[in-house]
Every structure is written in C-alpha cells, then in structure tokens.
Amino acid sequence: MTISPAAVKKQMAVFLGQPEERLADQAALAGLVHESFVLIQLVMDLQEEFGARLVQDDLRDVKTVGELVSVILRASQRP
C-alpha cells in the first residue's frame, strides 16, 4: 500500500483538530502539540492508521511535521 505525505498530514490534522494548512513541512511539532502525551497519542494513531511500526530511535530527531511524515512513510514500507 502506497501512502502519500498528504494522507499522513490529513490524518494528523484530524487528530489534532487543526487545519491542514498549519501542517507545513517546516512547522515545529512543539508548536502544534503542547503536551508530550498528546504527541505520543498522535504517533500511535498514525502507526495504527498507516500500518507503520516505529521504535524510539525512529523518533529521536523528529522536530517538524515534515520529519514525522517522512518517518511514518519509511516505517510503513518496512516488511
């Protein structure tokens, strides 16, 4: 199954209750998600929605929407 960056952003927008326009690739996740628990819930939601399985190292340097989208896309392609 091929997943588009737009599909990941759409799911993020729904989860966060934000317009997709706020989810530019360079947008800082810290500006959109003010509590780390909500960020964890977002990642869990994206994993479930797109069949991605992430490990802690996958998320270590993720700071922007674009970086998170890239991580989800890569993880969804793993066997």
Distance bins in CASP14 RR format, pairs under 12 A and 6 or more apart:
PFRMAT RR
TARGET T0000
AUTHOR 0000-0000-0000
RMODE 2
METHOD distances of the structure
MODEL  1
1 7 0 0 0 0 0 1 0 0 0 0 0
1 49 0 0 0 0 0 1 0 0 0 0 0
1 50 0 0 0 0 1 0 0 0 0 0 0
1 51 0 0 0 0 1 0 0 0 0 0 0
1 52 0 0 0 0 0 1 0 0 0 0 0
1 73 0 0 0 0 0 1 0 0 0 0 0
1 76 1 0 0 1 0 0 0 0 0 0 0
1 77 0 0 0 0 1 0 0 0 0 0 0
2 8 0 0 0 0 0 1 0 0 0 0 0
2 50 0 0 0 0 0 1 0 0 0 0 0
2 73 0 0 0 0 1 0 0 0 0 0 0
2 76 0 0 0 0 1 0 0 0 0 0 0
2 77 0 0 0 0 1 0 0 0 0 0 0
3 9 0 0 0 0 0 1 0 0 0 0 0
3 10 0 0 0 0 0 1 0 0 0 0 0
3 11 0 0 0 0 1 0 0 0 0 0 0
3 46 0 0 0 0 1 0 0 0 0 0 0
3 47 0 0 0 0 0 1 0 0 0 0 0
3 49 0 0 0 0 1 0 0 0 0 0 0
3 50 1 0 1 0 0 0 0 0 0 0 0
3 51 0 0 0 0 1 0 0 0 0 0 0
3 52 0 0 0 0 1 0 0 0 0 0 0
3 69 0 0 0 0 1 0 0 0 0 0 0
3 70 0 0 0 0 0 1 0 0 0 0 0
3 72 1 0 0 1 0 0 0 0 0 0 0
3 73 1 0 1 0 0 0 0 0 0 0 0
3 74 0 0 0 0 0 1 0 0 0 0 0
3 75 0 0 0 0 0 1 0 0 0 0 0
3 76 1 0 1 0 0 0 0 0 0 0 0
3 77 0 0 0 0 1 0 0 0 0 0 0
4 10 0 0 0 0 1 0 0 0 0 0 0
4 11 0 0 0 0 0 1 0 0 0 0 0
4 50 0 0 0 0 0 1 0 0 0 0 0
4 69 0 0 0 0 1 0 0 0 0 0 0
4 72 0 0 0 0 0 1 0 0 0 0 0
4 73 0 0 0 0 1 0 0 0 0 0 0
4 76 0 0 0 0 0 1 0 0 0 0 0
5 11 0 0 0 0 0 1 0 0 0 0 0
5 12 0 0 0 0 0 1 0 0 0 0 0
5 20 0 0 0 0 0 1 0 0 0 0 0
5 23 0 0 0 0 0 1 0 0 0 0 0
5 24 0 0 0 0 0 1 0 0 0 0 0
5 25 0 0 0 0 1 0 0 0 0 0 0
5 50 0 0 0 0 0 1 0 0 0 0 0
5 65 0 0 0 0 1 0 0 0 0 0 0
5 66 1 0 0 1 0 0 0 0 0 0 0
5 67 0 0 0 0 0 1 0 0 0 0 0
5 68 0 0 0 0 0 1 0 0 0 0 0
5 69 1 0 1 0 0 0 0 0 0 0 0
5 70 0 0 0 0 1 0 0 0 0 0 0
5 71 0 0 0 0 0 1 0 0 0 0 0
5 72 0 0 0 0 1 0 0 0 0 0 0
5 73 1 0 0 1 0 0 0 0 0 0 0
5 74 0 0 0 0 0 1 0 0 0 0 0
5 76 0 0 0 0 0 1 0 0 0 0 0
6 12 0 0 0 0 0 1 0 0 0 0 0
6 13 0 0 0 0 0 1 0 0 0 0 0
6 20 0 0 0 0 1 0 0 0 0 0 0
6 23 0 0 0 0 1 0 0 0 0 0 0
6 25 0 0 0 0 0 1 0 0 0 0 0
6 65 0 0 0 0 0 1 0 0 0 0 0
6 66 0 0 0 0 0 1 0 0 0 0 0
6 69 0 0 0 0 1 0 0 0 0 0 0
6 73 0 0 0 0 0 1 0 0 0 0 0
7 13 0 0 0 0 0 1 0 0 0 0 0
7 14 0 0 0 0 0 1 0 0 0 0 0
7 20 0 0 0 0 0 1 0 0 0 0 0
7 46 0 0 0 0 0 1 0 0 0 0 0
7 49 0 0 0 0 1 0 0 0 0 0 0
7 50 1 0 0 1 0 0 0 0 0 0 0
7 52 0 0 0 0 0 1 0 0 0 0 0
7 69 0 0 0 0 1 0 0 0 0 0 0
7 72 0 0 0 0 1 0 0 0 0 0 0
7 73 0 0 0 0 1 0 0 0 0 0 0
7 76 0 0 0 0 0 1 0 0 0 0 0
8 14 0 0 0 0 0 1 0 0 0 0 0
8 15 0 0 0 0 0 1 0 0 0 0 0
8 20 0 0 0 0 0 1 0 0 0 0 0
8 23 0 0 0 0 1 0 0 0 0 0 0
8 25 0 0 0 0 0 1 0 0 0 0 0
8 42 0 0 0 0 0 1 0 0 0 0 0
8 43 0 0 0 0 0 1 0 0 0 0 0
8 45 0 0 0 0 0 1 0 0 0 0 0
8 46 1 0 0 1 0 0 0 0 0 0 0
8 47 0 0 0 0 0 1 0 0 0 0 0
8 49 0 0 0 0 1 0 0 0 0 0 0
8 50 1 0 0 1 0 0 0 0 0 0 0
8 51 0 0 0 0 0 1 0 0 0 0 0
8 52 0 0 0 0 1 0 0 0 0 0 0
8 65 0 0 0 0 1 0 0 0 0 0 0
8 66 0 0 0 0 1 0 0 0 0 0 0
8 67 0 0 0 0 0 1 0 0 0 0 0
8 68 1 0 0 1 0 0 0 0 0 0 0
8 69 1 0 1 0 0 0 0 0 0 0 0
8 70 0 0 0 0 1 0 0 0 0 0 0
8 71 0 0 0 0 1 0 0 0 0 0 0
8 72 1 0 1 0 0 0 0 0 0 0 0
8 73 1 0 0 1 0 0 0 0 0 0 0
8 74 0 0 0 0 0 1 0 0 0 0 0
8 75 0 0 0 0 0 1 0 0 0 0 0
8 76 0 0 0 0 1 0 0 0 0 0 0
9 15 0 0 0 0 0 1 0 0 0 0 0
9 16 0 0 0 0 0 1 0 0 0 0 0
9 18 0 0 0 0 1 0 0 0 0 0 0
9 19 0 0 0 0 0 1 0 0 0 0 0
9 20 1 0 1 0 0 0 0 0 0 0 0
9 21 0 0 0 0 1 0 0 0 0 0 0
9 22 0 0 0 0 1 0 0 0 0 0 0
9 23 1 0 1 0 0 0 0 0 0 0 0
9 24 0 0 0 0 1 0 0 0 0 0 0
9 25 0 0 0 0 1 0 0 0 0 0 0
9 27 0 0 0 0 1 0 0 0 0 0 0
9 32 0 0 0 0 0 1 0 0 0 0 0
9 42 0 0 0 0 0 1 0 0 0 0 0
9 46 0 0 0 0 0 1 0 0 0 0 0
9 49 0 0 0 0 0 1 0 0 0 0 0
9 50 0 0 0 0 0 1 0 0 0 0 0
9 64 0 0 0 0 0 1 0 0 0 0 0
9 65 1 0 0 1 0 0 0 0 0 0 0
9 66 0 0 0 0 1 0 0 0 0 0 0
9 68 0 0 0 0 1 0 0 0 0 0 0
9 69 1 0 0 1 0 0 0 0 0 0 0
9 70 0 0 0 0 0 1 0 0 0 0 0
9 72 0 0 0 0 1 0 0 0 0 0 0
9 73 0 0 0 0 0 1 0 0 0 0 0
10 16 0 0 0 0 0 1 0 0 0 0 0
10 17 0 0 0 0 0 1 0 0 0 0 0
10 18 0 0 0 0 0 1 0 0 0 0 0
10 19 0 0 0 0 0 1 0 0 0 0 0
10 20 1 0 0 1 0 0 0 0 0 0 0
10 21 0 0 0 0 0 1 0 0 0 0 0
10 23 0 0 0 0 1 0 0 0 0 0 0
10 46 0 0 0 0 0 1 0 0 0 0 0
10 49 0 0 0 0 1 0 0 0 0 0 0
10 50 0 0 0 0 0 1 0 0 0 0 0
10 69 0 0 0 0 0 1 0 0 0 0 0
11 17 0 0 0 0 0 1 0 0 0 0 0
11 18 0 0 0 0 0 1 0 0 0 0 0
11 20 0 0 0 0 0 1 0 0 0 0 0
11 23 0 0 0 0 0 1 0 0 0 0 0
11 42 0 0 0 0 1 0 0 0 0 0 0
11 43 0 0 0 0 0 1 0 0 0 0 0
11 44 0 0 0 0 0 1 0 0 0 0 0
11 45 1 0 0 1 0 0 0 0 0 0 0
11 46 1 0 0 1 0 0 0 0 0 0 0
11 47 0 0 0 0 0 1 0 0 0 0 0
11 48 0 0 0 0 1 0 0 0 0 0 0
11 49 1 0 1 0 0 0 0 0 0 0 0
11 50 1 0 0 1 0 0 0 0 0 0 0
11 51 0 0 0 0 0 1 0 0 0 0 0
11 52 0 0 0 0 0 1 0 0 0 0 0
11 65 0 0 0 0 0 1 0 0 0 0 0
11 68 0 0 0 0 0 1 0 0 0 0 0
11 69 0 0 0 0 0 1 0 0 0 0 0
11 72 0 0 0 0 1 0 0 0 0 0 0
11 76 0 0 0 0 0 1 0 0 0 0 0
12 18 1 0 0 1 0 0 0 0 0 0 0
12 19 0 0 0 0 0 1 0 0 0 0 0
12 20 0 0 0 0 1 0 0 0 0 0 0
12 22 0 0 0 0 1 0 0 0 0 0 0
12 23 1 0 1 0 0 0 0 0 0 0 0
12 24 0 0 0 0 0 1 0 0 0 0 0
12 25 0 0 0 0 0 1 0 0 0 0 0
12 27 0 0 0 0 0 1 0 0 0 0 0
12 29 0 0 0 0 1 0 0 0 0 0 0
12 32 0 0 0 0 1 0 0 0 0 0 0
12 33 0 0 0 0 1 0 0 0 0 0 0
12 38 0 0 0 0 0 1 0 0 0 0 0
12 39 0 0 0 0 0 1 0 0 0 0 0
12 41 0 0 0 0 0 1 0 0 0 0 0
12 42 1 0 0 1 0 0 0 0 0 0 0
12 43 0 0 0 0 0 1 0 0 0 0 0
12 45 0 0 0 0 1 0 0 0 0 0 0
12 46 1 0 0 1 0 0 0 0 0 0 0
12 49 0 0 0 0 1 0 0 0 0 0 0
12 50 0 0 0 0 0 1 0 0 0 0 0
12 64 0 0 0 0 0 1 0 0 0 0 0
12 65 1 0 0 1 0 0 0 0 0 0 0
12 66 0 0 0 0 1 0 0 0 0 0 0
12 68 1 0 0 1 0 0 0 0 0 0 0
12 69 1 0 0 1 0 0 0 0 0 0 0
12 72 0 0 0 0 1 0 0 0 0 0 0
13 19 1 0 0 1 0 0 0 0 0 0 0
13 20 1 0 1 0 0 0 0 0 0 0 0
13 21 0 0 0 0 1 0 0 0 0 0 0
13 22 1 0 0 1 0 0 0 0 0 0 0
13 23 1 0 1 0 0 0 0 0 0 0 0
13 24 0 0 0 0 0 1 0 0 0 0 0
13 27 0 0 0 0 0 1 0 0 0 0 0
13 32 0 0 0 0 1 0 0 0 0 0 0
13 42 0 0 0 0 0 1 0 0 0 0 0
13 45 0 0 0 0 0 1 0 0 0 0 0
13 46 0 0 0 0 0 1 0 0 0 0 0
13 65 0 0 0 0 1 0 0 0 0 0 0
13 69 0 0 0 0 0 1 0 0 0 0 0
14 20 0 0 0 0 1 0 0 0 0 0 0
14 23 0 0 0 0 0 1 0 0 0 0 0
14 42 0 0 0 0 0 1 0 0 0 0 0
14 45 0 0 0 0 1 0 0 0 0 0 0
14 46 0 0 0 0 0 1 0 0 0 0 0
14 49 0 0 0 0 1 0 0 0 0 0 0
15 23 0 0 0 0 0 1 0 0 0 0 0
15 32 0 0 0 0 0 1 0 0 0 0 0
15 33 0 0 0 0 1 0 0 0 0 0 0
15 38 0 0 0 0 1 0 0 0 0 0 0
15 39 0 0 0 0 0 1 0 0 0 0 0
15 40 0 0 0 0 0 1 0 0 0 0 0
15 41 1 0 0 1 0 0 0 0 0 0 0
15 42 1 0 1 0 0 0 0 0 0 0 0
15 43 0 0 0 0 1 0 0 0 0 0 0
15 44 0 0 0 0 1 0 0 0 0 0 0
15 45 1 0 1 0 0 0 0 0 0 0 0
15 46 1 0 0 1 0 0 0 0 0 0 0
15 47 0 0 0 0 0 1 0 0 0 0 0
15 48 0 0 0 0 0 1 0 0 0 0 0
15 49 0 0 0 0 1 0 0 0 0 0 0
15 68 0 0 0 0 0 1 0 0 0 0 0
16 22 0 0 0 0 1 0 0 0 0 0 0
16 23 0 0 0 0 1 0 0 0 0 0 0
16 27 0 0 0 0 0 1 0 0 0 0 0
16 29 0 0 0 0 1 0 0 0 0 0 0
16 31 0 0 0 0 0 1 0 0 0 0 0
16 32 1 0 1 0 0 0 0 0 0 0 0
16 33 1 0 0 1 0 0 0 0 0 0 0
16 34 0 0 0 0 0 1 0 0 0 0 0
16 35 0 0 0 0 0 1 0 0 0 0 0
16 38 0 0 0 0 1 0 0 0 0 0 0
16 39 0 0 0 0 1 0 0 0 0 0 0
16 41 0 0 0 0 0 1 0 0 0 0 0
16 42 1 0 0 1 0 0 0 0 0 0 0
16 45 0 0 0 0 1 0 0 0 0 0 0
16 46 0 0 0 0 0 1 0 0 0 0 0
16 65 0 0 0 0 0 1 0 0 0 0 0
16 68 0 0 0 0 0 1 0 0 0 0 0
17 23 0 0 0 0 0 1 0 0 0 0 0
17 32 0 0 0 0 1 0 0 0 0 0 0
17 33 0 0 0 0 0 1 0 0 0 0 0
17 38 0 0 0 0 0 1 0 0 0 0 0
17 42 0 0 0 0 0 1 0 0 0 0 0
18 24 0 0 0 0 0 1 0 0 0 0 0
18 27 0 0 0 0 1 0 0 0 0 0 0
18 29 0 0 0 0 0 1 0 0 0 0 0
18 31 0 0 0 0 0 1 0 0 0 0 0
18 32 1 0 0 1 0 0 0 0 0 0 0
18 33 0 0 0 0 1 0 0 0 0 0 0
18 38 0 0 0 0 0 1 0 0 0 0 0
18 42 0 0 0 0 0 1 0 0 0 0 0
18 65 0 0 0 0 0 1 0 0 0 0 0
19 27 0 0 0 0 0 1 0 0 0 0 0
19 32 0 0 0 0 0 1 0 0 0 0 0
20 27 0 0 0 0 0 1 0 0 0 0 0
20 32 0 0 0 0 0 1 0 0 0 0 0
20 65 0 0 0 0 0 1 0 0 0 0 0
20 69 0 0 0 0 0 1 0 0 0 0 0
21 27 0 0 0 0 1 0 0 0 0 0 0
21 65 0 0 0 0 0 1 0 0 0 0 0
22 28 0 0 0 0 0 1 0 0 0 0 0
22 29 0 0 0 0 0 1 0 0 0 0 0
22 31 0 0 0 0 1 0 0 0 0 0 0
22 32 1 0 0 1 0 0 0 0 0 0 0
22 33 0 0 0 0 0 1 0 0 0 0 0
22 65 0 0 0 0 1 0 0 0 0 0 0
23 29 0 0 0 0 1 0 0 0 0 0 0
23 31 0 0 0 0 0 1 0 0 0 0 0
23 32 1 0 0 1 0 0 0 0 0 0 0
23 33 0 0 0 0 0 1 0 0 0 0 0
23 42 0 0 0 0 0 1 0 0 0 0 0
23 64 0 0 0 0 1 0 0 0 0 0 0
23 65 1 0 1 0 0 0 0 0 0 0 0
23 66 0 0 0 0 1 0 0 0 0 0 0
23 68 0 0 0 0 1 0 0 0 0 0 0
23 69 0 0 0 0 1 0 0 0 0 0 0
24 31 0 0 0 0 0 1 0 0 0 0 0
24 32 0 0 0 0 0 1 0 0 0 0 0
24 64 0 0 0 0 1 0 0 0 0 0 0
24 65 1 0 0 1 0 0 0 0 0 0 0
24 66 0 0 0 0 1 0 0 0 0 0 0
24 69 0 0 0 0 0 1 0 0 0 0 0
25 63 0 0 0 0 0 1 0 0 0 0 0
25 64 1 0 0 1 0 0 0 0 0 0 0
25 65 1 0 1 0 0 0 0 0 0 0 0
25 66 1 0 1 0 0 0 0 0 0 0 0
25 67 0 0 0 0 1 0 0 0 0 0 0
25 68 0 0 0 0 1 0 0 0 0 0 0
25 69 1 0 0 1 0 0 0 0 0 0 0
25 70 0 0 0 0 1 0 0 0 0 0 0
26 32 0 0 0 0 0 1 0 0 0 0 0
26 63 0 0 0 0 1 0 0 0 0 0 0
26 64 1 0 1 0 0 0 0 0 0 0 0
26 65 1 0 0 1 0 0 0 0 0 0 0
26 66 1 0 0 1 0 0 0 0 0 0 0
26 67 0 0 0 0 1 0 0 0 0 0 0
26 68 0 0 0 0 0 1 0 0 0 0 0
26 69 0 0 0 0 0 1 0 0 0 0 0
27 33 0 0 0 0 0 1 0 0 0 0 0
27 63 0 0 0 0 1 0 0 0 0 0 0
27 64 1 0 0 1 0 0 0 0 0 0 0
27 65 1 0 1 0 0 0 0 0 0 0 0
27 66 1 0 0 1 0 0 0 0 0 0 0
27 67 0 0 0 0 0 1 0 0 0 0 0
27 68 0 0 0 0 1 0 0 0 0 0 0
27 69 0 0 0 0 0 1 0 0 0 0 0
28 34 0 0 0 0 0 1 0 0 0 0 0
28 39 0 0 0 0 0 1 0 0 0 0 0
28 62 0 0 0 0 0 1 0 0 0 0 0
28 63 1 0 0 1 0 0 0 0 0 0 0
28 64 1 0 1 0 0 0 0 0 0 0 0
28 65 0 0 0 0 1 0 0 0 0 0 0
28 66 0 0 0 0 0 1 0 0 0 0 0
28 67 0 0 0 0 0 1 0 0 0 0 0
28 68 0 0 0 0 0 1 0 0 0 0 0
29 35 0 0 0 0 0 1 0 0 0 0 0
29 36 0 0 0 0 0 1 0 0 0 0 0
29 38 0 0 0 0 0 1 0 0 0 0 0
29 39 1 0 0 1 0 0 0 0 0 0 0
29 40 0 0 0 0 0 1 0 0 0 0 0
29 42 0 0 0 0 1 0 0 0 0 0 0
29 43 0 0 0 0 0 1 0 0 0 0 0
29 59 0 0 0 0 0 1 0 0 0 0 0
29 61 0 0 0 0 0 1 0 0 0 0 0
29 62 1 0 0 1 0 0 0 0 0 0 0
29 63 1 0 0 1 0 0 0 0 0 0 0
29 64 1 0 0 1 0 0 0 0 0 0 0
29 65 1 0 0 1 0 0 0 0 0 0 0
29 66 0 0 0 0 1 0 0 0 0 0 0
29 67 0 0 0 0 1 0 0 0 0 0 0
29 68 1 0 0 1 0 0 0 0 0 0 0
29 69 0 0 0 0 0 1 0 0 0 0 0
29 71 0 0 0 0 0 1 0 0 0 0 0
30 36 0 0 0 0 1 0 0 0 0 0 0
30 38 0 0 0 0 0 1 0 0 0 0 0
30 39 0 0 0 0 1 0 0 0 0 0 0
30 62 0 0 0 0 0 1 0 0 0 0 0
30 63 1 0 0 1 0 0 0 0 0 0 0
30 64 0 0 0 0 1 0 0 0 0 0 0
30 65 0 0 0 0 0 1 0 0 0 0 0
30 68 0 0 0 0 0 1 0 0 0 0 0
31 38 0 0 0 0 0 1 0 0 0 0 0
31 39 0 0 0 0 0 1 0 0 0 0 0
31 63 0 0 0 0 0 1 0 0 0 0 0
31 64 0 0 0 0 0 1 0 0 0 0 0
31 65 0 0 0 0 1 0 0 0 0 0 0
32 38 0 0 0 0 1 0 0 0 0 0 0
32 39 0 0 0 0 1 0 0 0 0 0 0
32 42 0 0 0 0 1 0 0 0 0 0 0
32 63 0 0 0 0 0 1 0 0 0 0 0
32 64 0 0 0 0 1 0 0 0 0 0 0
32 65 1 0 0 1 0 0 0 0 0 0 0
32 66 0 0 0 0 0 1 0 0 0 0 0
32 68 0 0 0 0 0 1 0 0 0 0 0
33 39 1 0 1 0 0 0 0 0 0 0 0
33 40 0 0 0 0 1 0 0 0 0 0 0
33 41 0 0 0 0 1 0 0 0 0 0 0
33 42 1 0 0 1 0 0 0 0 0 0 0
33 43 0 0 0 0 1 0 0 0 0 0 0
33 45 0 0 0 0 0 1 0 0 0 0 0
33 62 0 0 0 0 0 1 0 0 0 0 0
33 63 0 0 0 0 0 1 0 0 0 0 0
33 64 0 0 0 0 0 1 0 0 0 0 0
33 65 0 0 0 0 0 1 0 0 0 0 0
33 68 0 0 0 0 0 1 0 0 0 0 0
34 42 0 0 0 0 0 1 0 0 0 0 0
35 41 0 0 0 0 1 0 0 0 0 0 0
35 42 0 0 0 0 0 1 0 0 0 0 0
36 42 0 0 0 0 0 1 0 0 0 0 0
36 43 0 0 0 0 0 1 0 0 0 0 0
36 59 0 0 0 0 0 1 0 0 0 0 0
37 43 0 0 0 0 0 1 0 0 0 0 0
37 44 0 0 0 0 0 1 0 0 0 0 0
38 44 0 0 0 0 0 1 0 0 0 0 0
38 45 0 0 0 0 0 1 0 0 0 0 0
39 45 0 0 0 0 0 1 0 0 0 0 0
39 46 0 0 0 0 0 1 0 0 0 0 0
39 59 0 0 0 0 1 0 0 0 0 0 0
39 62 0 0 0 0 1 0 0 0 0 0 0
39 63 0 0 0 0 0 1 0 0 0 0 0
39 65 0 0 0 0 0 1 0 0 0 0 0
39 68 0 0 0 0 1 0 0 0 0 0 0
40 46 0 0 0 0 0 1 0 0 0 0 0
40 47 0 0 0 0 0 1 0 0 0 0 0
40 54 0 0 0 0 0 1 0 0 0 0 0
40 56 0 0 0 0 0 1 0 0 0 0 0
40 59 0 0 0 0 1 0 0 0 0 0 0
41 47 0 0 0 0 0 1 0 0 0 0 0
41 48 0 0 0 0 0 1 0 0 0 0 0
42 48 0 0 0 0 0 1 0 0 0 0 0
42 49 0 0 0 0 0 1 0 0 0 0 0
42 54 0 0 0 0 0 1 0 0 0 0 0
42 59 0 0 0 0 0 1 0 0 0 0 0
42 62 0 0 0 0 0 1 0 0 0 0 0
42 65 0 0 0 0 0 1 0 0 0 0 0
42 68 0 0 0 0 1 0 0 0 0 0 0
42 69 0 0 0 0 0 1 0 0 0 0 0
42 72 0 0 0 0 0 1 0 0 0 0 0
43 49 0 0 0 0 0 1 0 0 0 0 0
43 50 0 0 0 0 0 1 0 0 0 0 0
43 52 0 0 0 0 1 0 0 0 0 0 0
43 53 0 0 0 0 0 1 0 0 0 0 0
43 54 1 0 0 1 0 0 0 0 0 0 0
43 55 0 0 0 0 0 1 0 0 0 0 0
43 56 0 0 0 0 0 1 0 0 0 0 0
43 58 0 0 0 0 1 0 0 0 0 0 0
43 59 1 0 0 1 0 0 0 0 0 0 0
43 62 0 0 0 0 1 0 0 0 0 0 0
43 68 1 0 0 1 0 0 0 0 0 0 0
43 69 0 0 0 0 0 1 0 0 0 0 0
43 71 0 0 0 0 1 0 0 0 0 0 0
43 72 0 0 0 0 1 0 0 0 0 0 0
43 75 0 0 0 0 0 1 0 0 0 0 0
44 50 0 0 0 0 0 1 0 0 0 0 0
44 51 0 0 0 0 0 1 0 0 0 0 0
44 52 0 0 0 0 0 1 0 0 0 0 0
44 53 0 0 0 0 0 1 0 0 0 0 0
44 54 0 0 0 0 1 0 0 0 0 0 0
44 59 0 0 0 0 0 1 0 0 0 0 0
44 72 0 0 0 0 0 1 0 0 0 0 0
45 51 0 0 0 0 0 1 0 0 0 0 0
45 52 0 0 0 0 0 1 0 0 0 0 0
45 54 0 0 0 0 0 1 0 0 0 0 0
45 68 0 0 0 0 0 1 0 0 0 0 0
45 72 0 0 0 0 0 1 0 0 0 0 0
46 52 1 0 0 1 0 0 0 0 0 0 0
46 53 0 0 0 0 0 1 0 0 0 0 0
46 54 0 0 0 0 1 0 0 0 0 0 0
46 58 0 0 0 0 0 1 0 0 0 0 0
46 59 0 0 0 0 0 1 0 0 0 0 0
46 62 0 0 0 0 0 1 0 0 0 0 0
46 65 0 0 0 0 0 1 0 0 0 0 0
46 68 1 0 0 1 0 0 0 0 0 0 0
46 69 0 0 0 0 1 0 0 0 0 0 0
46 71 0 0 0 0 1 0 0 0 0 0 0
46 72 1 0 1 0 0 0 0 0 0 0 0
46 73 0 0 0 0 0 1 0 0 0 0 0
46 75 0 0 0 0 1 0 0 0 0 0 0
46 76 0 0 0 0 1 0 0 0 0 0 0
47 53 1 0 0 1 0 0 0 0 0 0 0
47 54 1 0 0 1 0 0 0 0 0 0 0
47 55 0 0 0 0 0 1 0 0 0 0 0
47 58 0 0 0 0 0 1 0 0 0 0 0
47 59 0 0 0 0 0 1 0 0 0 0 0
47 68 0 0 0 0 0 1 0 0 0 0 0
47 71 0 0 0 0 0 1 0 0 0 0 0
47 72 1 0 0 1 0 0 0 0 0 0 0
47 75 1 0 0 1 0 0 0 0 0 0 0
47 76 0 0 0 0 1 0 0 0 0 0 0
47 78 0 0 0 0 0 1 0 0 0 0 0
48 54 0 0 0 0 0 1 0 0 0 0 0
48 72 0 0 0 0 0 1 0 0 0 0 0
48 76 0 0 0 0 0 1 0 0 0 0 0
49 72 0 0 0 0 1 0 0 0 0 0 0
49 75 0 0 0 0 0 1 0 0 0 0 0
49 76 0 0 0 0 1 0 0 0 0 0 0
50 68 0 0 0 0 0 1 0 0 0 0 0
50 69 0 0 0 0 0 1 0 0 0 0 0
50 71 0 0 0 0 0 1 0 0 0 0 0
50 72 1 0 1 0 0 0 0 0 0 0 0
50 73 0 0 0 0 1 0 0 0 0 0 0
50 74 0 0 0 0 0 1 0 0 0 0 0
50 75 0 0 0 0 1 0 0 0 0 0 0
50 76 1 0 1 0 0 0 0 0 0 0 0
50 77 0 0 0 0 0 1 0 0 0 0 0
50 78 0 0 0 0 0 1 0 0 0 0 0
51 72 0 0 0 0 1 0 0 0 0 0 0
51 73 0 0 0 0 0 1 0 0 0 0 0
51 75 1 0 0 1 0 0 0 0 0 0 0
51 76 1 0 1 0 0 0 0 0 0 0 0
51 77 0 0 0 0 0 1 0 0 0 0 0
51 78 0 0 0 0 1 0 0 0 0 0 0
51 79 0 0 0 0 0 1 0 0 0 0 0
52 58 0 0 0 0 1 0 0 0 0 0 0
52 59 0 0 0 0 0 1 0 0 0 0 0
52 68 0 0 0 0 0 1 0 0 0 0 0
52 69 0 0 0 0 0 1 0 0 0 0 0
52 70 0 0 0 0 0 1 0 0 0 0 0
52 71 0 0 0 0 1 0 0 0 0 0 0
52 72 1 0 1 0 0 0 0 0 0 0 0
52 73 0 0 0 0 1 0 0 0 0 0 0
52 74 0 0 0 0 1 0 0 0 0 0 0
52 75 1 1 0 0 0 0 0 0 0 0 0
52 76 1 0 1 0 0 0 0 0 0 0 0
52 77 0 0 0 0 1 0 0 0 0 0 0
52 78 1 0 0 1 0 0 0 0 0 0 0
53 71 0 0 0 0 0 1 0 0 0 0 0
53 72 0 0 0 0 0 1 0 0 0 0 0
53 74 0 0 0 0 0 1 0 0 0 0 0
53 75 1 0 0 1 0 0 0 0 0 0 0
53 76 0 0 0 0 1 0 0 0 0 0 0
53 77 0 0 0 0 0 1 0 0 0 0 0
53 78 1 0 0 1 0 0 0 0 0 0 0
53 79 0 0 0 0 0 1 0 0 0 0 0
54 60 0 0 0 0 0 1 0 0 0 0 0
54 62 0 0 0 0 1 0 0 0 0 0 0
54 68 0 0 0 0 1 0 0 0 0 0 0
54 70 0 0 0 0 0 1 0 0 0 0 0
54 71 1 0 0 1 0 0 0 0 0 0 0
54 72 1 0 0 1 0 0 0 0 0 0 0
54 73 0 0 0 0 0 1 0 0 0 0 0
54 74 0 0 0 0 1 0 0 0 0 0 0
54 75 1 0 1 0 0 0 0 0 0 0 0
54 76 0 0 0 0 1 0 0 0 0 0 0
54 78 0 0 0 0 1 0 0 0 0 0 0
55 71 0 0 0 0 0 1 0 0 0 0 0
55 74 0 0 0 0 0 1 0 0 0 0 0
55 75 0 0 0 0 1 0 0 0 0 0 0
55 78 0 0 0 0 0 1 0 0 0 0 0
56 62 0 0 0 0 0 1 0 0 0 0 0
56 71 0 0 0 0 0 1 0 0 0 0 0
57 71 0 0 0 0 0 1 0 0 0 0 0
57 75 0 0 0 0 0 1 0 0 0 0 0
58 67 0 0 0 0 0 1 0 0 0 0 0
58 68 0 0 0 0 1 0 0 0 0 0 0
58 70 0 0 0 0 0 1 0 0 0 0 0
58 71 1 0 1 0 0 0 0 0 0 0 0
58 72 0 0 0 0 1 0 0 0 0 0 0
58 73 0 0 0 0 0 1 0 0 0 0 0
58 74 1 0 0 1 0 0 0 0 0 0 0
58 75 1 0 0 1 0 0 0 0 0 0 0
58 76 0 0 0 0 0 1 0 0 0 0 0
58 78 0 0 0 0 1 0 0 0 0 0 0
59 67 0 0 0 0 1 0 0 0 0 0 0
59 68 1 0 0 1 0 0 0 0 0 0 0
59 70 0 0 0 0 0 1 0 0 0 0 0
59 71 1 0 0 1 0 0 0 0 0 0 0
59 72 0 0 0 0 0 1 0 0 0 0 0
59 74 0 0 0 0 0 1 0 0 0 0 0
59 75 0 0 0 0 1 0 0 0 0 0 0
60 67 0 0 0 0 0 1 0 0 0 0 0
60 71 0 0 0 0 1 0 0 0 0 0 0
61 67 1 0 0 1 0 0 0 0 0 0 0
61 68 0 0 0 0 0 1 0 0 0 0 0
61 70 0 0 0 0 0 1 0 0 0 0 0
61 71 0 0 0 0 1 0 0 0 0 0 0
62 68 1 0 1 0 0 0 0 0 0 0 0
62 69 0 0 0 0 1 0 0 0 0 0 0
62 70 0 0 0 0 1 0 0 0 0 0 0
62 71 1 0 1 0 0 0 0 0 0 0 0
62 72 0 0 0 0 1 0 0 0 0 0 0
62 74 0 0 0 0 0 1 0 0 0 0 0
62 75 0 0 0 0 0 1 0 0 0 0 0
63 70 0 0 0 0 0 1 0 0 0 0 0
63 71 0 0 0 0 0 1 0 0 0 0 0
64 70 0 0 0 0 1 0 0 0 0 0 0
64 71 0 0 0 0 0 1 0 0 0 0 0
65 71 0 0 0 0 0 1 0 0 0 0 0
65 72 0 0 0 0 0 1 0 0 0 0 0
66 72 0 0 0 0 1 0 0 0 0 0 0
66 73 0 0 0 0 1 0 0 0 0 0 0
66 74 0 0 0 0 0 1 0 0 0 0 0
67 73 0 0 0 0 0 1 0 0 0 0 0
67 74 0 0 0 0 0 1 0 0 0 0 0
68 74 0 0 0 0 0 1 0 0 0 0 0
68 75 0 0 0 0 0 1 0 0 0 0 0
69 75 0 0 0 0 0 1 0 0 0 0 0
69 76 0 0 0 0 0 1 0 0 0 0 0
70 76 0 0 0 0 0 1 0 0 0 0 0
70 77 0 0 0 0 0 1 0 0 0 0 0
71 77 0 0 0 0 0 1 0 0 0 0 0
71 78 0 0 0 0 0 1 0 0 0 0 0
72 78 0 0 0 0 0 1 0 0 0 0 0
END
